[in-house]
Amino acid sequence: MTSIHLKYLAVNPSDLEWGLAVNSVGRQDIAPGAVYPPSNHPTRYLFSPERGRILSEYQLLYITEGRGEFSSESFGRDRKFAIEAGTMLLLFPGEWHNYRPDPETGWKEYWIGFNGPTVEALVAKGFFSPEKPILNVSFHDEIPEIYNRAIEIAENEQSGFQHALAGLVNSLLSYAYYYDRNLSFIESNTSKMVSRAKILVGEKLVSIDPKTLADELCISYSSFRRIFKEYTGFSPAKYILNVKITQAKEMLTNTSMEIKEIAYNLGFDNSDYFFTVFRRITGQTPLAYRAETQGKKL
């Protein structure tokens, strides 16, 4: 038996001023062999699995049971990609796409449709792309909970409900990006290598440098730098420097050590360089930071 729960919403132009507005939200449990898509959707959302469709909004789907297939304009209309449970699909406005559950298994899907400058900015900055609409997030209880909460809020349509839904969409997009990104790193053992690198930095902060770090991990420096930056957003050198400045902050706040002594204990060549780096990263001199965090006047 196919089970469907859906809600379609009118959007006030002022709702978009919040950054996001939701047009539709729902869940469907498509039984094996059932007709797909069900016929009770509004015309603008219906599509033929033989012809596909183009939407005027973004949609984020989460498949929690079953399997199926997906294709899109950016992938190539004739290419079909297998979709397994634990997958999210991000559909883009103006982008032809097609998907369907396997008739042998059916599937359970959640979806939410939305538009707004917030998601447009994320796409413009490369966080999401039509060239990568398939997000492998695996299984996480909080994701269906967010969809179900969105359905509940949409059902009630209380004052400000669009603002609450916008927050939930932001959460879903954040989880989609986070889990997909980290799952790919876990599968390639990248997370283990980066975790080991961070431990080594903590243990040998005063003497460690990026090339020595790569040597200890038995990887070429160029590969290590690329992988580390892709994972953390920092080059190894910048990461080490930021860890040193974090420890310097603690020393400035919680000890009476002189600036020269702090610089020496953290492996800086001289106190002038430490002073320059600290001010560049924090926007304050070490003395000003100490005075502020200890509640003193310079």
Order of alpha helices (4+ residues) and beta strands (2+ residues): beta-beta-beta-beta-beta-beta-beta-alpha-beta-alpha-alpha-alpha-alpha-alpha-alpha-alpha-alpha-alpha
